[in-house]
């Protein structure tokens, strides 16, 4: 049987050791691919891609295409993908613009089929984005975030570490760390206790988080009064500090509590 070999790899692309590139894939110049990475057939990797070690990129994915931003003027921007990350079928990840100059996906992530990650997004480590998630430009997704299928985000959204976004949710406000978020409009649906325990959080740490969000979303009728209560009534803890810091940085506001 004839063996197919119609890959198109630019001679200036930097390909690491033990990289497997399947047929009908195109790799442009100014691309770097780390050792041990597997790239399936019919993948397109445009200029500016920086792909780490031991990644898996499945057929149909398009990495480092120019952003869908009318202000883009072919600046020298990049896409950076960490080590051990899996990118499934038909995922699209676009280059940065002059805002951040880079679009990032961290280490040990799973990006499922048909996900779109727009320009200037930053996805942390150990994140899971399920099928058909669409991240608009300039999003920041912190570490250990799970986003279920068919979630869409507005531009400039931040989603805090260890949070969980339920399928079909539209994310128009920042989502603080450690929580579950759902419904329309997006609201607090409890803390992500299952995920936290899986990642080694102690009962004391989980109680600290529960106390913080009870004050923020249950015992007070506004975010402002909830923050005041947290500061004045709860003992100091690392979890309290992180939540308050996240809220302080959220100049466009965070999601509200259950109505």
C-alpha positions in Angstrom: 0.0 0.0 0.0 1.3 3.5 -0.9 2.3 5.6 2.2 1.0 9.1 2.3 3.5 11.9 3.1 1.9 15.1 1.9 2.9 17.2 4.9 4.0 20.7 4.2 6.6 21.8 6.8 8.4 25.1 6.3 12.2 24.6 6.5 12.5 27.4 9.1 10.1 25.8 11.5 11.8 24.4 14.6 10.7 20.9 15.3 11.9 19.1 18.5 12.9 15.5 19.0 10.5 12.6 18.5 7.8 14.8 17.1 5.2 13.0 15.0 3.5 14.9 12.2 0.8 13.0 10.4 0.0 13.5 6.7 -1.8 16.5 5.2 -0.7 18.9 8.0 0.8 22.3 7.2 3.3 24.1 9.4 4.4 27.6 8.6 7.7 29.4 9.3 8.3 31.0 12.7 6.8 28.0 14.5 8.4 26.0 17.4 7.2 22.6 18.5 8.6 20.9 21.6 9.9 17.3 22.0 7.5 14.4 21.9 4.5 16.2 20.5 2.1 14.4 18.2 0.3 16.4 15.5 -2.6 14.7 13.7 -3.5 15.0 10.1 -5.1 18.1 8.5 -3.8 20.4 11.2 -2.7 23.9 10.3 -0.1 25.7 12.4 0.4 29.3 11.3 3.3 31.6 12.1 3.9 32.6 15.7 2.9 29.2 17.3 5.0 28.1 20.3 3.9 24.6 21.2 5.4 22.8 24.2 6.5 19.2 24.8 4.4 16.1 24.8 1.3 17.8 23.5 -1.3 16.1 21.3 -3.1 18.1 18.6 -5.9 16.3 16.8 -7.1 16.6 13.2 -8.6 19.8 12.0 -7.2 22.1 14.6 -6.0 25.5 13.5 -3.3 27.1 15.7 -2.1 30.7 15.6 -4.3 32.1 12.8 -4.5 35.8 12.7 -7.1 37.2 15.1 -10.6 38.2 14.2 -10.0 41.8 15.2 -10.4 44.5 12.6 -7.7 46.6 14.4 -5.1 43.9 13.8 -2.3 45.1 11.4 -0.2 41.9 11.1 1.8 42.7 14.3 4.4 40.1 15.3 2.3 38.3 17.9 2.2 34.7 19.1 0.3 31.7 20.5 2.0 29.9 23.3 0.8 26.4 24.4 2.4 24.7 27.4 3.5 21.1 27.9 1.3 18.0 28.1 -1.7 19.8 26.7 -4.3 18.0 24.5 -6.1 20.0 21.8 -8.9 18.0 20.2 -10.6 18.1 16.8 -11.2 21.5 15.0 -10.1 23.7 17.9 -9.1 27.2 16.8 -6.6 29.3 18.8 -5.8 32.8 17.4 -2.8 35.0 17.8 -2.6 37.9 20.2 -2.9 41.6 19.3 -1.2 44.7 20.5 -3.1 44.4 23.8 -1.2 41.3 25.2 0.9 40.3 22.1 0.2 36.7 22.9 -2.6 34.2 23.4 -1.7 31.5 26.0 -2.8 28.0 27.0 -1.0 26.5 30.0 0.3 23.1 30.9 -1.7 19.9 31.3 -4.9 21.4 29.7 -7.6 19.5 27.8 -9.2 21.6 25.1 -12.1 19.6 23.7 -13.5 19.6 20.1 -14.6 22.8 18.4 -13.4 25.1 21.2 -12.5 28.7 20.1 -9.9 30.6 22.1 -9.8 34.2 20.8 -6.9 36.7 20.7 -5.2 37.8 23.9 -6.8 35.1 26.0 -4.8 33.5 28.8 -5.8 30.0 29.9 -4.0 28.7 33.0 -2.7 25.2 33.9 -4.8 22.1 34.4 -7.9 23.7 32.7 -10.6 21.7 30.9 -12.7 23.4 28.2 -15.4 21.1 27.0 -16.9 21.0 23.5 -18.0 24.2 21.8 -16.8 26.6 24.5 -16.2 30.0 22.9 -13.8 32.4 24.7 -14.0 36.0 23.4 -10.9 38.2 23.3 -8.9 39.2 26.3 -10.3 36.6 28.7 -8.2 35.4 31.7 -9.0 31.8 32.8 -7.0 31.0 36.0 -5.7 27.5 37.0 -7.8 24.4 37.5 -10.9 25.9 35.9 -13.5 23.6 34.3 -15.9 25.0 31.7 -18.6 22.7 30.5 -19.9 22.6 26.9 -21.5 25.4 24.9 -20.4 28.1 27.3 -19.8 31.6 25.8 -17.9 34.4 27.3 -17.9 38.2 26.8 -14.7 40.0 26.1 -12.4 40.9 29.1 -13.9 38.3 31.4 -11.9 36.8 34.2 -12.7 33.4 35.7 -11.1 32.6 39.0 -9.0 29.5 39.9 -10.8 26.2 40.8 -14.2 27.4 39.6 -16.7 25.4 37.6 -19.0 26.9 34.9 -22.1 24.8 34.0 -22.9 23.9 30.4 -24.7 26.5 28.3 -23.9 29.4 30.6 -23.3 32.9 29.2 -20.5 34.5 31.1 -20.9 38.3 31.2 -19.4 39.0 34.6 -16.3 37.9 36.3 -16.5 34.6 38.2 -14.6 34.6 41.5 -12.4 31.6 42.5 -13.6 28.3 44.1 -17.2 28.6 43.0 -19.8 26.9 40.8 -21.6 29.2 38.4 -24.7 28.5 36.3 -28.1 29.8 35.2 -29.1 32.8 33.1 -28.1 35.4 34.0 -25.0 33.8 35.5 -25.2 33.4 39.3 -23.5 31.8 42.2 -24.5 28.1 42.6 -22.3 27.1 45.6 -18.7 26.4 46.0 -16.8 23.8 43.9 -16.3 21.5 46.9 -15.9 18.3 44.9 -13.1 19.8 42.7 -11.4 21.3 45.7 -11.3 18.0 47.6 -9.9 16.3 44.5 -7.1 18.8 44.4 -6.2 18.3 48.1 -7.9 21.1 49.9 -8.5 20.4 53.5 -11.9 20.5 55.3 -10.7 23.7 57.1 -9.8 25.4 53.8 -13.2 24.4 52.3 -15.0 25.8 55.4 -13.1 29.0 55.0 -14.3 29.3 51.4 -17.9 28.4 52.4 -17.8 31.1 55.1 -16.5 33.7 52.7 -19.2 33.0 50.1 -22.0 32.7 52.7 -21.2 36.3 53.7 -20.8 37.5 50.2 -23.9 35.9 48.6 -26.3 34.6 51.3 -26.2 36.8 54.4 -25.9 40.2 52.6 -28.0 41.9 50.0 -25.2 43.4 47.9 -21.6 42.7 46.9 -20.4 45.8 48.8 -22.0 44.9 52.1 -20.8 41.3 51.7 -17.2 42.4 51.2 -17.5 44.6 54.3 -18.8 41.7 56.3 -16.0 39.4 55.1 -13.3 41.9 56.0 -14.7 42.7 59.4 -16.2 39.4 60.6 -14.1 36.5 59.2 -10.6 35.5 60.4 -7.8 36.0 58.0 -7.0 33.1 55.7 -5.3 32.6 52.3 -8.7 31.7 50.8 -10.3 34.9 52.1 -7.3 37.0 50.8 -7.6 35.5 47.3 -11.4 36.1 47.0 -11.1 39.7 48.2 -8.1 40.4 45.9 -10.1 39.0 42.9 -13.1 41.2 43.7 -10.9 44.2 44.1 -9.4 43.6 40.6 -12.8 43.1 39.0 -13.5 46.7 38.0 -16.5 45.6 35.9 -18.0 43.6 38.7 -18.5 39.9 39.6 -21.5 37.7 39.1 -24.4 38.1 41.6 -25.8 35.6 44.0 -29.0 33.5 43.6 -32.1 35.6 43.3 
